Amino acid sequence: MGEMVLLESSAWEDLANIPADPPKMRPMCSNCCRPAAVCWCSALPPVPLDPSGRIVLLQHPAEEKRSLRTAPMLSVGLTPGKCLIYKGKKFPRHDQELESILADKRSLLLYPSAESVPIEQIDPSEGPYNLILIDGTWPQAKAIYSSSSVLHGMRQVKLVSSGTSSYIIRTQPTEGCLSTLETAIEALSILERDERYREQLLQPLHVLCQFQLANGAVTHQSKEFLIRHNQYPKLIGRRLNRLLRRAEYLKEDTPDCEAESEDTQGT
């Protein structure tokens, strides 16, 4: 009996010492950090675009976990140092560099508040500007803005005519919402007076959406569209109801006025 126990014990030890096979990892792109099979780097500008100003993203920590986020397209589509990303739920978080940026008179917060003015009213010749965007869902963006008092005293701008989002694989709360990438592109095109931002920086987003649609994803209509056509499958909460009412009011008051989005001015 004792010999059997010793044999079993020895057998278990031998099994325990067998090294586990390492998990098979998909090849990753070192540039965009996505799996090589779904890399969108081939659609990036031939040469990274070099705006006179900078894009500064105040990014909610949860945004980094999203596999289909658009902020990385800005990071690699612009020259190094022209897209800065700071992560957190409250800013400036004792960061001297960010404190200096937020205090700069040439910094503009792209946020649809009551104090925001159309970005077209900003004189590009007074730049270069630091364009500050909050990167996260609309509730996350509101929470970051509310908890970061330094943002309240900044010059605030908004996009008046946002058009239709190309980010068709993600549901937006209202018509006219844009992703973080699209919002930055529209603002850069206006401030830099350069159509290359629209023409070149949107291409990676198109490639991403095309790949997702080819592999089972479906085109998403906004929640506003689904509700209006009695296709929304859930009860509408008070927050979404207020958002839709405000968007409808803005459209009636100013036909081209931009609606609030799920990611500050979009995703």
Phi and psi in degrees as a GROMACS rama.xvg file:
@    title "Ramachandran Plot"
@    xaxis  label "Phi"
@    yaxis  label "Psi"
@TYPE xy
-63.1273  -37.7021  GLY-2
-64.6194  -38.1878  GLU-3
-63.7203  -41.4323  MET-4
-63.0402  -41.9076  VAL-5
-65.0282  -39.9174  LEU-6
-63.9739  -43.7077  LEU-7
-63.7005  -42.2468  GLU-8
-62.108  -42.0005  SER-9
-64.9038  -39.6595  SER-10
-63.003  -43.3085  ALA-11
-63.8012  -38.0135  TRP-12
-64.7987  -40.8785  GLU-13
-61.3845  -42.6008  ASP-14
-64.4435  -40.0241  LEU-15
-65.9404  -26.8028  ALA-16
-87.4319  -6.00637  ASN-17
-72.004  120.653  ILE-18
-64.3784  138.361  PRO-19
-72.3046  144.463  ALA-20
-66.1781  131.233  ASP-21
-63.5829  144.374  PRO-22
-63.4959  142.448  PRO-23
-79.2646  113.732  LYS-24
-97.6411  140.041  MET-25
-71.5302  142.222  ARG-26
-56.7954  136.301  PRO-27
-111.982  145.303  MET-28
-78.6376  128.182  CYS-29
-74.7291  -14.3414  SER-30
-87.999  -53.6957  ASN-31
-99.9914  -8.0582  CYS-32
64.6495  25.3322  CYS-33
-106.088  158.195  ARG-34
-53.21  138.545  PRO-35
-56.4338  -31.5342  ALA-36
-68.3025  -22.1664  ALA-37
-121.506  24.9967  VAL-38
-71.3087  139.453  CYS-39
-109.72  12.7414  TRP-40
-63.8218  -26.0951  CYS-41
-63.8586  -18.796  SER-42
-96.7773  1.36411  ALA-43
-68.2165  160.817  LEU-44
-55.0708  144.032  PRO-45
-53.4822  -37.5182  PRO-46
-130.252  131.091  VAL-47
-50.9361  136.163  PRO-48
-75.2847  145.185  LEU-49
-124.331  83.0493  ASP-50
-68.7812  157.901  PRO-51
-69.8989  -33.2278  SER-52
-97.1158  -164.604  GLY-53
-132.467  151.313  ARG-54
-97.5088  129.244  ILE-55
-122.932  114.491  VAL-56
-99.4885  125.18  LEU-57
-96.0248  100.194  LEU-58
-102.415  127.438  GLN-59
-65.3382  138.606  HIS-60
-55.6515  -31.7193  PRO-61
-67.9053  -21.9345  ALA-62
-66.5064  -30.7821  GLU-63
-65.4979  -23.5687  GLU-64
-82.7352  -11.4215  LYS-65
-75.276  127.97  ARG-66
-75.2121  -21.7607  SER-67
-111.134  28.1827  LEU-68
-71.3073  156.042  ARG-69
-105.628  -13.287  THR-70
-56.6537  -38.5914  ALA-71
-59.5997  -25.2285  PRO-72
-66.1739  -30.4469  MET-73
-72.232  -41.881  LEU-74
-58.9037  -41.3933  SER-75
-97.3616  -14.4242  VAL-76
-84.6198  -18.7938  GLY-77
-106.692  159.282  LEU-78
-65.0285  153.079  THR-79
-53.7678  136.132  PRO-80
90.0269  -7.18437  GLY-81
-97.9922  -3.00238  LYS-82
-135.116  106.63  CYS-83
-104.182  137.622  LEU-84
-123.387  125.284  ILE-85
-119.529  129.042  TYR-86
-102.207  140.668  LYS-87
160.929  175.828  GLY-88
-110.007  -8.6706  LYS-89
-150.112  137.37  LYS-90
-128.895  154.408  PHE-91
-91.9214  -0.522691  PRO-92
60.3499  42.019  ARG-93
57.1869  33.3376  HIS-94
-103.073  112.526  ASP-95
-63.6563  -39.0076  GLN-96
-63.0216  -46.4187  GLU-97
-68.0239  -38.4458  LEU-98
-58.1651  -41.6023  GLU-99
-65.2691  -40.3317  SER-100
-65.0798  -46.526  ILE-101
-67.1846  -26.5384  LEU-102
-86.2323  -10.8428  ALA-103
-67.5352  133.277  ASP-104
-66.0716  -17.5382  LYS-105
-94.8752  14.0033  ARG-106
-94.4324  134.954  SER-107
-122.358  129.966  LEU-108
-94.8897  117.6  LEU-109
-86.7442  97.0879  LEU-110
-154.165  131.978  TYR-111
-82.7175  65.9799  PRO-112
-94.4115  176.288  SER-113
-66.2686  -23.1136  ALA-114
-90.2843  -6.18939  GLU-115
-68.4464  142.875  SER-116
-115.065  152.676  VAL-117
-56.1688  134.96  PRO-118
-63.2207  -22.34  ILE-119
-63.0188  -19.9225  GLU-120
-80.9725  -8.66116  GLN-121
-81.4878  132.82  ILE-122
-81.7427  112.017  ASP-123
-59.916  -27.5817  PRO-124
-69.4614  -15.8363  SER-125
-87.1874  -0.341139  GLU-126
-79.5569  -163.254  GLY-127
-73.7605  152.563  PRO-128
-107.71  151.916  TYR-129
-95.1359  114.419  ASN-130
-97.2998  112.02  LEU-131
-95.526  125.993  ILE-132
-124.106  143.966  LEU-133
-95.3933  121.658  ILE-134
-104.425  108.966  ASP-135
169.621  179.156  GLY-136
-66.5351  166.492  THR-137
-59.8971  -44.6724  TRP-138
-61.1002  -38.5334  PRO-139
-65.7193  -41.0797  GLN-140
-63.7829  -42.5629  ALA-141
-63.1043  -39.5708  LYS-142
-66.3631  -42.3565  ALA-143
-62.8555  -44.9706  ILE-144
-61.8563  -44.3738  TYR-145
-64.4026  -36.6087  SER-146
-88.0409  -6.79014  SER-147
-113.192  85.9544  SER-148
-61.7388  -25.6646  SER-149
-62.6871  -25.6399  VAL-150
-73.378  -26.4288  LEU-151
-66.4355  -29.2523  HIS-152
-93.6794  4.3015  GLY-153
-80.8117  159.948  MET-154
-67.0902  128.262  ARG-155
-118.337  136.132  GLN-156
-128.988  165.008  VAL-157
-145.01  160.007  LYS-158
-89.9  129.294  LEU-159
-86.0538  -47.0379  VAL-160
-117.527  103.704  SER-161
-97.3598  -15.3898  SER-162
70.8434  -158.002  GLY-163
-107.131  136.072  THR-164
-70.1322  142.608  SER-165
-87.7106  -4.22751  SER-166
-85.711  70.162  TYR-167
-81.7554  -1.32043  ILE-168
-100.01  7.90938  ILE-169
-131.886  136.851  ARG-170
-77.0252  130.439  THR-171
-105.405  155.044  GLN-172
-70.896  -36.14  PRO-173
-137.643  163.57  THR-174
-66.1659  144.585  GLU-175
89.7361  -0.658803  GLY-176
-74.5807  146.375  CYS-177
-122.854  156.423  LEU-178
-75.3162  169.399  SER-179
-56.8705  -45.1846  THR-180
-59.0093  -49.1669  LEU-181
-65.6227  -37.5164  GLU-182
-62.6355  -46.1019  THR-183
-63.356  -40.3788  ALA-184
-62.1747  -46.282  ILE-185
-61.0285  -44.2271  GLU-186
-65.9545  -43.0158  ALA-187
-63.6847  -39.8001  LEU-188
-60.4204  -36.7484  SER-189
-75.7081  -49.6024  ILE-190
-69.7169  -36.559  LEU-191
-88.9645  -11.1152  GLU-192
53.3542  50.4221  ARG-193
-144.832  114.944  ASP-194
-74.1674  -9.1112  GLU-195
-61.6433  -27.889  ARG-196
-65.7024  -41.9671  TYR-197
-70.009  -41.4  ARG-198
-71.4234  -36.5273  GLU-199
-105.458  -38.6264  GLN-200
-75.5122  -17.352  LEU-201
-81.1339  -16.8784  LEU-202
-61.1211  -41.5978  GLN-203
-60.2459  -35.1898  PRO-204
-65.8027  -40.4694  LEU-205
-61.99  -42.3713  HIS-206
-64.1449  -43.1127  VAL-207
-59.6844  -47.3964  LEU-208
-65.7632  -41.3458  CYS-209
-62.1191  -41.0932  GLN-210
-65.3254  -43.8738  PHE-211
-64.0849  -41.5217  GLN-212
-66.1063  -35.0682  LEU-213
-71.9491  -15.152  ALA-214
-118.83  33.3786  ASN-215
106.799  -12.7683  GLY-216
-69.7502  159.398  ALA-217
-124.112  156.289  VAL-218
-68.3338  133.177  THR-219
-103.028  129.967  HIS-220
-88.1817  158.99  GLN-221
-70.5027  160.208  SER-222
-61.161  -36.2887  LYS-223
-60.2041  -45.1461  GLU-224
-62.4298  -46.3913  PHE-225
-64.084  -39.5554  LEU-226
-67.3286  -43.3549  ILE-227
-63.0024  -29.0071  ARG-228
-103.736  18.3449  HIS-229
54.2167  39.7246  ASN-230
-115.437  -1.2676  GLN-231
-78.7839  125.114  TYR-232
-82.3284  -4.21203  PRO-233
-120.095  162.365  LYS-234
-68.8136  145.485  LEU-235
-88.2839  123.838  ILE-236
-76.0853  167.895  GLY-237
-64.6372  -37.7289  ARG-238
-63.1078  -47.3677  ARG-239
-65.6105  -37.0475  LEU-240
-62.4674  -43.4956  ASN-241
-63.1712  -42.1792  ARG-242
-61.4496  -44.247  LEU-243
-67.5764  -38.9687  LEU-244
-64.006  -42.1977  ARG-245
-66.2288  -40.7417  ARG-246
-61.5892  -40.9156  ALA-247
-65.8064  -39.5749  GLU-248
-63.4701  -42.7454  TYR-249
-63.5104  -39.7616  LEU-250
-65.7077  -38.583  LYS-251
-71.4514  -36.9504  GLU-252
-74.1431  -43.2176  ASP-253
-137.501  105.852  THR-254
-51.5273  -36.6218  PRO-255
-96.3795  8.77266  ASP-256
-69.0086  140.747  CYS-257
-76.7501  135.585  GLU-258
-81.8751  154.695  ALA-259
-66.5491  152.373  GLU-260
-122.646  177.608  SER-261
-80.0749  -22.3562  GLU-262
-125.456  76.0834  ASP-263
60.6247  -72.1917  THR-264
-117.871  5.87374  GLN-265
179.123  -158.165  GLY-266
